[in-house]
Amino acid sequence: MTQLYSNGVALNMDPSALGELRDSSDISDNTDALRCRMADDGYIFLRSFLDQEVVTAAREEILLKYAIIGEVDTNHSLDDAVYCEQSALLDVNLRAFAKSVRDGSCYKKVVLHERLLGLHERLLGGKVRPFDFRWPRFARPGEGCGVHCDGPYLTRGTNRIFSSWIPLGRVTRIEGALMILEKGPRHADLLKRYLEMDADRDHLEWLGDPRNTRDRFETRWLTTDFEAGDVLCFAMNTVHAALDNQSPTQRCRLSSDSRYQLASDPLDERWNGPDPPAHGRDKVFFPGLGSWNNKDFQDEWKTVDERGRLVISH
Ligand SMILES: O=C(O)CCC(=O)C(=O)O
């Protein structure tokens, strides 16, 4: 099997270190079983859970926007999502661009899909409120995402939140699939201090390098080859990262993360409201374009000027 990397680090490919996500499709109608699985594993993976056409329409909508700013090469079919290096990135209002992707009508049909809301409602046991902010991702060749839990980034209101990672089209493991660290006996102890932190207040960086993290936790990274329609739902204390995109055809990886909590629970003000402030008004969610350990969120959040133009920091 092809050597996999995450954050530029070669993973240990031995089956004792790298395994397959458990598919919970067979229990998708059984709420008690799903809740137990979430409590035990920290995630629920459901194949073909969403309508493929709804996901594919969101894919097309987002890729077209990336093509407009020159990040996707339209000499190939749009669906091939081939990366184009000569983009207009420096001339674009990234704040407006990111908002147009995040608020796209086809994309919203995925993150607000009634089956997805129903799943979170069953897991949480009440009426659900999706976060107003959403995280659509475009990962260029070579790009991935560092090791972290969502808790420190999202839980100022409540920690009863689930994240759903949704591939917007095929995302195989060599194209930058998400991976989850299997829960083991050391999980709670090793994460105790980390989960008490607040990413903004404590200037949090990634949890560690993927190889050392696995060694420390003494479990396995779990991943799979994802298809349009699959959903991977996980908890705030679930350790995860993305594999580096090694597509041989320069295919960019398109995926989404969205969050859901009980409507009756307090909200994290960073991610909710008509214009969520996120990590600051001068920062735009635009992952990639380098790797710096996520210092000041810069792996995922880019500083922009008052016209929304990218500020290059050296
Ligand atoms: O897709 C990625 O690269 C990272 C996703 C992630 O961190 C999340 O869903 O919380």
The ligand as a Tripos MOL2 file, in Angstrom:
@<TRIPOS>MOLECULE
LIG
   10     9     1     0     0
SMALL
NO_CHARGES

@<TRIPOS>ATOM
      1 O1        -10.8820   17.9240    6.9350 O.co2     1 LIG1
      2 C1         -9.9070   18.2720    7.5640 C.2       1 LIG1
      3 O2         -8.8130   18.5090    7.0180 O.co2     1 LIG1
      4 C2         -9.9740   18.4500    9.0400 C.3       1 LIG1
      5 C3        -11.3730   18.3260    9.5620 C.3       1 LIG1
      6 C4        -11.4550   18.5500   11.0120 C.2       1 LIG1
      7 O3        -10.5210   18.8170   11.6890 O.2       1 LIG1
      8 C5        -12.7600   18.4460   11.6550 C.2       1 LIG1
      9 O4        -13.7230   18.0190   11.0110 O.co2     1 LIG1
     10 O5        -12.8370   18.7810   12.8570 O.co2     1 LIG1
@<TRIPOS>BOND
     1     1     2 2
     2     2     3 1
     3     2     4 1
     4     4     5 1
     5     5     6 1
     6     6     7 2
     7     6     8 1
     8     8     9 2
     9     8    10 1
@<TRIPOS>SUBSTRUCTURE
     1 LIG1         1 GROUP 0 **** ****
